[in-house]
Amino acid sequence: MGSPAEPLLPTEPDRPSQLKLWVALGAAGLLLAAGAASMLLPRNSSAPSETSAAGPGESSAAKTEKAGPGRRPTDAPAADTGEELEARRLYEAAEAFERAEPGEYGKRIARWREVMTKHPTTSWARKADDRQRAASTSLQALLDHEFDGTRKDAQSLAAAGHYVDAIETLLAYRHAQTRDLLQQRADVEISALENASRLTYNEAAAKARTLADKGDYAAAVPVFESVARGAIPEVAERCRKSIGELQQAAAERERFDQSRKGEDVRRAFREETAPKLLALVRARRYEEALKEMSAAAASAPNAAIKDEILAERASVVDASSFWEAFLRALRGRTGQEASLLLVDGKRVTGKISRVQEDRVVLEPGETAAEAPFDRLHADLLVGWTIGKTLPAEEGLTYVKAALFFFCDGRDDLARLYLATARELNGPADAAEKVFRGGFLRAAAASRK
């Protein structure tokens, strides 16, 4: 064998020729230049190359397949797909209607609203909202212009308090209108005027209440009268009711004031005048008593108790008529024999010769005898009067007898004959009132 073996080296490949090297470098340079050019071109300039690459005979489905799953074709915009597409159709239909029927504001607004309600999340809903607002503004301006004259006329009438006339003006306008919206405007204005009329009542009530609290009812009543003249029927009725309540309150206040004032006058009459009257009727001086009572009733200071004085006077007239009836019976017996019973049980007998102012004179024989009227027995007075000069079957007769004995101080007989009068349905109420609580009763009580 020869020398030791040398390590083996890898065998070098054959070196390329110079021509192949230059060709490879040139191809790389062209690729780099093409890449740089594609970066400088606009993004949409790639569409033609893609089209040409696909070939003139390829369908859109083939394009979609090449695009791959999850990618949309570049020639289908998002606004024309799904809900957006439906919203767009409604929008365009609404737009076409608006151009065709510009005067149909209500229908135009309804169509714009349809886009908004059916597709509220789309871009077309936002546009429809703008158009709906514009249509509403135009409609409002139109309505304001058409309704303004009538509205001003009605408001002028209402400002003068003529609410009924104002509402009638609006009703006439409403009936003449064919546009629903204008009819609705008239209805709204009518409701506003009705409320305004009610408000005037509330304001009047507050003012009247203030006056009434001060007792000025005379000034409070015209407040409601002025409101009622032009008010709506509902308010006019409330005004009339309030006027009635004020008048009733005024009458009650007047009665209260008169009663309070009358009590002072009544007290003075009982203390000053009634005792004098009682003395006159006890002495059977009825004419003087009646004159005094007439004068007292006509006196201005006694105006508050005038009716009470006149009622008492009527009772004294009845008492006087019973006494006059007895005197007629006595005078009718003049020249005749009579036996007169006295209060002490004795009798005076003789021929009645004459009847004087306070006594009767009899001629028993050689000397004359006298019987004072205040000594005559009650049985004699009744026996010579009832059934003689006064009818025994009439209840009024016993009322007169009762009042006569009351004035004479004989309450026992007064009660008896009042009861008899009631049994005969006589007019005993007024007599009963005087007997139990009149001025003469008060004067008689103070003397005891």
Residue pairs with C-beta under 8 A, 6 or more apart in sequence:
38 46
47 74
54 62
54 63
54 66
60 73
63 73
64 73
67 73
78 84
79 85
79 88
79 123
80 88
83 119
83 121
83 122
84 119
84 122
84 123
84 124
86 118
86 119
87 115
87 118
87 119
87 122
87 123
87 124
87 125
88 124
90 111
90 114
90 115
90 118
90 119
90 124
90 128
91 115
91 124
91 127
91 128
93 111
94 108
94 111
94 112
94 114
94 115
94 128
94 131
95 131
97 104
97 107
97 108
97 111
98 108
98 111
98 131
98 135
101 107
101 108
102 108
105 135
105 136
105 138
105 139
105 142
105 181
106 139
106 180
106 181
108 135
109 132
109 135
109 136
109 139
112 128
112 129
112 131
112 132
112 135
113 128
113 132
115 124
115 125
115 128
116 125
116 128
116 129
116 132
119 125
139 181
143 181
143 182
143 185
146 182
147 182
147 185
147 186
147 189
150 169
150 170
150 173
150 186
151 189
153 166
153 169
154 166
154 167
154 169
154 170
154 189
154 193
155 166
157 163
157 165
157 166
157 169
158 166
158 193
158 196
158 197
160 230
161 200
161 226
161 227
161 229
161 230
161 231
162 230
163 193
163 194
163 196
163 197
163 200
163 230
163 231
163 232
163 235
164 230
164 231
164 232
164 233
165 230
166 193
167 190
167 193
167 194
167 232
170 186
170 189
170 190
170 193
171 186
171 190
173 186
174 182
174 183
174 186
174 187
174 190
177 183
177 186
193 232
194 232
194 234
197 231
197 232
197 235
198 232
198 234
198 235
200 227
200 231
200 235
201 227
201 231
201 235
201 238
201 239
204 223
204 224
204 226
204 227
204 239
205 224
205 242
207 220
207 223
208 220
208 221
208 223
208 224
208 242
208 246
209 220
211 217
211 219
211 220
211 223
212 220
212 246
212 249
215 253
217 246
217 247
217 249
217 250
217 253
218 250
220 246
221 243
221 246
221 247
221 250
224 239
224 240
224 242
224 243
224 246
225 239
225 243
227 235
227 239
228 235
228 236
228 239
228 240
228 243
231 239
258 304
261 304
262 304
262 305
265 301
265 302
265 304
265 305
266 304
266 305
266 308
269 296
269 302
269 305
269 309
269 439
270 439
270 442
270 443
270 446
271 446
273 292
273 296
273 439
274 439
274 440
274 442
274 443
275 443
275 446
275 447
276 292
277 289
277 292
277 293
277 316
277 439
277 440
277 443
278 440
278 443
278 444
278 447
280 286
280 288
280 289
280 292
281 289
281 316
281 319
281 407
281 408
281 440
282 407
282 408
282 409
284 323
284 373
284 374
284 407
284 408
286 316
286 319
286 320
286 323
287 320
289 316
290 313
290 316
290 317
290 320
293 309
293 310
293 312
293 313
293 316
294 313
296 302
296 309
297 306
297 309
297 310
297 313
302 309
308 438
308 439
309 439
311 430
311 433
311 434
311 438
312 434
312 438
312 439
312 440
314 430
315 403
315 406
315 430
315 431
315 434
315 438
315 440
316 403
316 407
318 396
318 399
318 400
318 403
318 404
318 431
319 400
319 403
319 404
319 406
319 407
321 400
322 385
322 390
322 400
322 401
322 403
322 404
323 404
325 385
325 388
325 389
325 390
325 400
326 381
326 384
326 385
326 389
327 355
328 389
329 384
329 385
329 388
329 389
330 352
330 355
330 360
330 384
331 355
332 389
333 352
334 352
334 353
334 354
334 355
335 351
335 352
335 353
336 351
336 352
337 349
337 350
337 351
338 349
338 350
338 351
338 352
338 362
339 347
339 348
339 349
340 347
340 348
340 349
340 360
340 362
340 371
340 376
340 380
341 347
341 376
341 377
341 379
341 380
342 348
342 371
342 375
342 376
342 377
343 375
343 376
343 377
343 378
344 375
345 377
348 362
348 369
348 370
348 371
349 362
349 364
350 362
350 363
350 364
350 365
350 368
350 369
351 362
351 363
351 364
352 360
352 361
352 362
353 361
353 362
353 363
353 368
354 360
354 361
355 361
358 372
358 373
358 374
359 370
359 371
359 372
359 373
360 370
360 371
360 373
361 368
361 369
361 370
362 368
362 369
362 370
362 371
363 369
378 405
378 410
378 413
381 404
382 401
385 401
386 392
386 397
386 398
386 401
390 397
390 400
391 397
393 424
394 424
394 426
395 420
395 421
395 422
395 423
395 424
395 425
395 426
395 427
395 428
396 421
396 426
396 427
397 421
397 426
398 417
398 418
398 420
398 421
398 424
398 426
399 417
399 418
399 421
399 426
399 427
399 428
399 431
401 413
401 417
402 413
402 414
402 415
402 416
402 417
402 418
402 421
402 428
402 431
402 435
403 414
403 431
403 434
403 435
405 411
405 413
405 414
405 417
406 414
406 434
406 435
406 440
407 440
409 444
411 435
414 435
418 428
418 431
418 432
418 435
421 427
421 428
421 431
422 428
434 440
434 441
435 441
